[in-house]
Amino acid sequence: MSLALKACVRGFLTFVEISIVVLFVLSFAVIAALGCFGARKRSRASEIPNVLFDRFRDHAA
């Protein structure tokens, strides 16, 4: 292979490798973001029964 072709192939493979690493790290960021949304959704759902329970407890007392 010519020197120019080797340099071009090496540059392309470096670009592909960096792209794979960036996508891998980005997937962790997406998983973390979805986990935060799920945690917020679960905490909101657990607050609703407590609010209703407090309302009934106030009327019973």
Secondary structure, DSSP 8 states (H G I E B T S, - for coil): --HHHHHHHHHHHHHHHHHHHHHHHHHHHHHHHHHHHHHHHHHHHHHHHHHHHHHHHHHH-
